[in-house]
Amino acid sequence: MKRPRIIGITGGVGAGKTECLRYIEESVHCLVIYADPEAAKLRRRGEACYEPLVELLGSGVLDADGEIDSGRMAERIFADESLLAAVNGIIHPAVNDRIRAMIDRERRERNFDFVFVEAALLIENGYEAFVDEMWYIYADASVRRSRLKATRGYSDEKIDEIFAGQLSDEEFRAHCPVVIDNSGDMTETKKQIDLALRIG
């Protein structure tokens, strides 16, 4: 089997990355790596981030089973930018190392035609250096806002705060040669994905 195409998928919250990846998984023989679940695994007892996080945040973040409780951790770092930065300094490098190892393994073993990596901070964490292509899933800000209100019940204030903390459309486009416009009907989005994958 030939070497798989490694593709990074990024975009703002509410752009529909998950829906696009669901279609991709149905369309081609691929492995999809989601950064957030990998981060959650690395916080478990015995994994790379567990001890450093407990040392940083204290035993108050542990549940009855001795695992890190994500809700307690969020409360502990809420509104403390320095603590959040320290937590990210532990988790992000470990996630990057794990995903790089997964990519390297697939490049060697060639089990799939494609490997997709989905991460909100794909650009910020330097994934351009170890994927073959960068895709930006785009949707108009008004569409994203409507989706976040409908699916997550977010207020305008919360959405404004989230948008302010993410890269601008211009920054995403500067780093991602492939742009999938997911503002409208999913049928049109699927056509764009097929074209980018060179299938169909």
N, C-alpha and C positions, 0 to 999 in steps of 0.2 A: 504494500500500500504506500502511496506517495505521502510525503510530508504534509501534515495538516496545516491549513491556514489559521493563524492565530489572530483573532479579531477582538479588540477592546470595544465595549459598548458603554457609552456614557450619555449624560443629558440631565437636565434639571428635573426636580421632583415633579411628578404629575405629567411627565412627557409621554409615559406609556412604554417604558423600557421592558417591563415584565411581559406585557401583552405582545410586544414585538418578538421577544425571545421565545414565548410560547409558540408563536407561529413558526419561528426558525427551527425549534426543536421538532416540530411536526414535519418540516420540509426537507431537512438534510440530516445526515448521520453526524451528529456533533456532541461534544461535551460542553455543557454550560457551567461555568464556575461563578458563583455569586459570592462577592466579597463579604457581605454581612453575615451569612451563616458560617463562613470560615472564621470570622472574628469571634462569633459566639462559641464555636468549638474551642478556640484557643484560650478562652476564659475558663474552661472547665478545669477541675482539679487534676493535676498531673500534666497539664498542657503548659506550653511555654509562657503564657501571660499570667497564669494563676498566681504564682508566688509574688511576682513584682507588683501586681495590682493589689493584692491583700496587704502587702508591706506598705504600699502607698496610701491606700484608702482605709485600712484598719479592718478588724474582724466584724465590725458592724454591718458590712455589706454582705456577709454570708447568711445563707438560709439555714434551716435546721439540718440539712444534709451536708453542710460545709461547702456548698457550691456558692459561687458569686451570684447574688440576686440582681438581675439587670435593673429592676425598679429601684432598689436601694442604692445601687451604683449611680444611677441617674440623679437621684436626690442628693447624693453626696457631692457630685460635681456641678450641680445646677448653680448657675450664676457665679461660678468660680473659674474664671478663664485660665488661670495658671494651673489649677488642678486638672481641668479638661485637657490642656496642652500636654501635661505630664502623662495622662492616661493615653492620649493619642500617640504620644511618643513611645509608649510600650506596645500598643496594639498594632498600629499601622506598619511598622517594620516587620513584625512577626507575620502579619497577613500577607504582606508583599513577598516575604521569603517562602511562605507556604504555597502561594499561587505560582511563583516562579518555579518552584520544585515540581508542581503539578504540570505546568507547561513543558518543562524540560523532559519530564517522564513521557508525556504524550508525543513530543517531538521524536523521542527515541523509539517508543513502542508503536507509534502510528496506528492507534486503534480507531481513530476518527478522521473524517474528512476536514472537520472544522473544530476549533476550540474557541469558545466565546468567553470573555471575562467581563462580568458586569460589576461596576463599582462606581459609586458616586464621585469618588476622588481619583478617578483614573488618571487625569491629567496632572493634578497636584502631586500625586505619588509617583510620577515618572514612568508610567506604564508604556509610554511611547517607545521606550528603549528596549522592551522585550515582547512587544506584539508586532505582527506584520502590518496590521491596519487599525485605524481608529475610526469608529463610527459614532456620530452624534445623532441621537434621537431627539428631534426638535418638535416642539409644539408651541403655538402662540401662548403668550403669558395669560391671556384671557381664558383660553381653553384649559390650560393647566390649573388655573384658579378655580374654574367651574368643577373640574374633576376632583380636586382636593376637597372642595366643599361637599360634593356629592358622596364621595367614597370614604372620606376620613372625618367629615364634619368639622373641618378646620375653619376658624374665623379669618376674616380679612387681615386682622392684625398678625395672627400667627403665620399666615401665608406670606405677608410682607416681610416678616422676620426671616423666614426660610429663604425666600428669593434673594434677600440682601446678602445672605451668607454663601450664595453659590456663584459660580463663574457667570460672566455675562455671555449673551449669545455670541458676541464677537470673539470672545476668548475661546469658547467651545469650537467655533468654526475655524479659528486660526490653527487649532491642533488636530482637527478631524477632517481629513479629505473627503470622507463619505458622510453626507447629511441625509437622514431619512426624515421627511416631513410627516409627522403623525398628528397634524392638527385636525384633520378631517376624517373621512370615512376610512375604515380599516382596509377596505378593498384596495384603495389607492396606495395605502402604506405597504400592503403585501406586494404590489407590483414593483414598488421601489426596492423592497428587500430582495425580491427575485432578481432584479437587474443587478443589484450590488453583489449578490451571490453568484451571478452569472448562471442562473438556473431558469427553467421554465421557457 
